[in-house]
């Protein structure tokens, strides 16, 4: 974890790990470990090279704050926000002008605390290429709770597994789940309503799961627009290029499975990185908003610092019963984002997949994709 102030580190140590030390002692420990908040700024040539690479791949639509976060935390550079803003104006003036002109008036959103309302939804922009994404966002803190890429976001058993893993992780049950209507939410709704059946608050039983139109599922829908700008737009362009070159046909099930196998692990790796960056970045104070500003991780895990409390309800069921529910209603997410049958076919051709390193860049994934297609044909 990077980018935290001393006060924020002390909050995390005390409330999450029950470790209480003074600010002076923390600074002594940081000096002893040779950990510094800021070092000398990286050479401008290195910063410019990384920025141009990001703009080429999937950073064309992100603002200077998101670019600054990637430079510092994803690439390990030392650069200020002011320097990032100045260099973006020089390197990508058209992009800066385009983002500056895009001003939206948003309605006011209210949520009393973390785990009061969790928004879940599927993201379908990559579905024409056989890849689906599913995610969940906490309404109060805007923390991303899960973000998964695979062959489906419509399978109720997969969505139920995401939900079950989440409540195990927080050792509790959120008060309300918000989603748009769809058959993929059936099992999640049954599980959540059952877990909230014996609670006495006003959101218990059927009130604990709320349906609404996608446009009304504000928190997650707003975040999908962020994802489009920061990641998926570049993948859409890559897959369109494959299609236009005659290398991909979404009516060919073999090509669809091959594309999933080659690209989904890399996309998931990028989703994991974006999740970490988002949860650790600082959300600015909103002019007309009623939720606080700050870092999603801190707002979610230390609500007391924002004059509220965690709204989750207790999970009063032993692990044995949860395992029974998992066996009955859930399915494990596939290892490589494609169906296991295709993985077995690939292993018959090349041997044990685990001995090979999966692609770390779009170009590596593309080379693997074309090589596998040649083998399969």
N, C-alpha and C positions, 0 to 999 in steps of 0.2 A: 504494500500500500504506500502510495506516494502523495505528496502535495498537501499534507496535513499540518496545521499550525500546532504549536506546543499545547495550547489550551484544548484543542480537539483531540490530540493524542492522550492527554490526561483524562478527558471524558471517557474515551474508549477503554483505556486501561482500568479505570475505576468501575464503570457501570457494566462493562461486558466481561471483564476478566477479574474483577475484585482485587485489583492491584492499585494501591494508593501511594503516590509519591509526589514530592513537591516539584515545582517548575525548575528550580535550581538543580535538583537531583537528576531530572530528566535531561537537562542540558549537559550535565557532567557525563551521563551515560552516552549521549549522542557524540560528544567529543571523544570519549574513550573508544567508541566504535567507528570513529572517523566518518560519521554521518553528518553532512551539512545540508542545511535547507537550500542554500544557493551557492553555487560555485561561479567561477569565471565563465562568462558567456562563450558559447561555442563559436568557432570561426564562421563568418558569414557565408563562406563558400560551402561549408558543410550544411548549413541551414538551408541555403538556396537549393542545393542539390536534392535534399530530402523533400522540400516543399514542391519542387517541380515534379519529382517522382509521384508524390501524393496527388497532385493535380492531374497527372497522366492517368493514374489508376482509378481512384474513387474519391478524390477530395475536391472535385470541381465545384461542388455545391455547398461545401461547409464554410462557416464563417471563421473569423480570425481566432475566436476563443477555442473552437473545436480544433482548429489547426495547431494552435499553441499547445493544447493538451496532448495531441498526437506527437508533436515534436519532442516534448519533455518526457512524456511517460511511455510512449510506444517505442521511441527511437533513442531515448536516453540523452538527448541534447539539453543544453542549458540556454534558454532564450526567453526574453521577456515578452509579455503580451504586446507592449508598444512596438517592439522590434518586429514581431510577427505581423502586426497590422500594417506597418510601413512596408515590409517586404511583399506582402500580399498585394498592396496597391501597385507596386512596381511590376511584379511577376504576372498578376492576373487582374488587371484593371477592369476588364469587361465583367468578370465574375463579381467583383466588389460592387460595381454599379448595379448589376442585376439584383444582388441580394439587398442592397440599400433601398431599392425601389419597392421591395416586396413587404409592405406593411399591412398587417391584418388586425382587425378589431375582434377580440375574443370575449366570449361571455364569461361571467364570474363563476368559478368552481369553488365549492365549499366541502371540506372534509375535516372532521374533528381530530383525527390522529391516525398513526400507522395501523394497518390491518383493520381499519373500519370498513374500507371498501377496496376490493381488489378487482381490477378490470382485466378480463381475458378476451383474446380475439385471435383470429387467424389472419395471416398476411398472404395475399394471393398473387402479388405482382410477378413472382417467378413461376407460377403454376403453368403457364404455357410451355415451360421448359422442364416440367416434371418435378419441380422443387417447391415445397410448401414450408411456411414458417409459422410457428405459433408462439405467442408471448403473453406475459402478464405483467402489469404495472400496479404498484401501490398508489392509491389515489392521493394520499396526504403527502408522502415524501417524493413521489415520482420515481422511486427506486424500481429498476427492472428486476422482477422476481424470477422469471425464466424466459429464455429466448432460444427456441429449438428449430433447427432446419432438418427436413427429411422428406420422405415420399408422400406424406399426407398430414394435413391438419384437420381432416374431417373424420378421422377414426376415433370414435368415442372412447375406446379403450386406451389409446395413446394419451388423449387429453386427461383422462382420469388418472393415469400414471403421473403426469406432470403435477397434478393437484395433490395427489397422495404424497409424492416426494416433498412437495412444498410444505405441507402441514407437519410432516415429520421433522423437517429441517427447523421450523420455527417452534415446534412443540406446542402447537396451538391451532386454533381455527379462526380465520378472519370473520368478522361480523357479517359482511355482505359480499357476494360475488356479483359482478355486473358483466353481462354479455349480451350479444345480439342473438336472435333466435336462430337455431340450427340443430340438426339431429346430433351433431358431434358434442353438444353440451348436455345431452340427456343423462349420461352416467355421472358427470360432475355435479349436476343439479341434485340427483338422487342422493349422492354421497354427502354433499354439503348440507342439504336439508335434514338428512338423518342425523348428522353430527350436531346440528343446532336444534334438534327437536325438543330437548328437555331444558333449554335455556329459557329465561323469563323476560328477556328484554324485548323491546318493541320490534326488533328485526329478527326474532326467532322464527323457527319453522319455515313456512313457505315464503315469508318476507325476507329470508336471508339470501335468496337468489332472485335477482332482478333482471328481467329481459328488457331490451329496448332496441331501437334502430341503431345501425352502425354509426350514423352521424351523431347519435346521442351518447355513445360510449367514448366520452371526450378524451380521457387521459390516454388510453391506448391508441386511439385514432390519431391524436396529435403526435404521439411518438412514432407512428408509422411514417409520417411525413419526414421526420428526422432521419429514419432509417433509409428512406428513399434517397435523400440527399447525400447521406454519408456512405452508403454501401450499395444498395441494390440497383441503383441507376447504372452503375458501371458494369454490374453483372448482366443486366438486361442488354446492354450494348454488346458485350462479349458473346452472349448467346444468340442475339440477332445476327451477328457477324457469322457465327457458325452455321446458322440456318441459311443465310444468303449465299454462303460458299458451298452449300450442298452437303455439309458435314453433319447436319442434324435435321431429323424429321420427327416431330412429336407424335406422329401416327405409328412410328416404328418402336415397339416396346423394348427391343434390344438396345436401340440407341438411347432411349430415355433412361433405362437402367444404367447404361454405361456412363451417361452424363452425370447421373446422381452419384455413382460410385467414385468418379474422378473429382467432382467439384464440391459435393456436399461437405466432406470433412474440412476442406479449406474454408468454405463459407461459414461453417459452424465455428471454426477457429477465429474467424474475423468477428462473428457475432459475440463470442465470448470476450474478445478484446474490447469491442464497442460497449458491451455491458459493463465491464470494469471501468472504462473511461467515463461512461455516463454516470455511473453510481458514485464516482469520486469527484466529478466536476461540480463547480459551484453554480447553482441556479440563481440568476439575478432576481432581485425583488420586483414583483409585478405591480404595475401601477394600479390595476383594478382587481388584483387577486386577493384572496383571503387565506391562502396557504402560505406558509413562511418561505423565505429564501434560505439557501444554504446547500450543503452537499447531501444528495439523497441518502447515502449510507449513514451519515450522522443523524439526519432527520428521522430515519427509520429505526435505528438502533438506540438512539439517545433522545427520545421524544421529550424527556424532562427538560432538556436544554431549550426546548421551544414551547415550554409552558403547556404541555399536554402529556398524555400517557398512551401506552400501547393498548389498542382496543381489541386485541385478539381474545378469544374465549378459550378456556382450558380444553385440552384434548384428553377426555376422560375415558380412553380406551387403551387396553394393553396392546403391545406390539403383536402379540399372537393373533388378536382379532383383526388388526390392520393387515397382517399377512394373509389372512383368510379373504379379506376384501380384495386385496391385490391379486390373488390367484383367480378370484371369481370375475373381477371386473376390469382388470388392467392388462396391458401388454407392454413388454419392454421395447424401448426405442431401438431401432436397428443400428448396428455398429457403424456402418458406412453410409447411412441415409438411403439405402436401396433395399430391395427385398432380399432375404437371406438366400433364396434360390439362386439369384444372380451371383452372389458372393461365392457360393459353392461352385458355380460354373467357372468363375475366374480362378479359383484355387485349383481346379482340375487342369487349367491351362498353364499356370505359372508356379504352382506349389503354394506353400504356406504364405499368406499375404502378410502376416505379422513380421516377416523377415525383411520386408521392403518398407522404405520410408515413403509416406504419403506426400503429395505435392505441397510445397510451401508458397507457391505463387501461381497466378493464373496461367502463365506460360508453361510451367511444369505440369499443371493439370491438363492443359490443352495437348501437350505432347503425350501424356499418358492416355488421354481419350482417343487420340488418333491411332496410337499403337494398339490399344485394346480392340478398337474397331477392326483393324487389319487382322488381328488374331481371330476374332469372332467370325469374320467373314471368310 
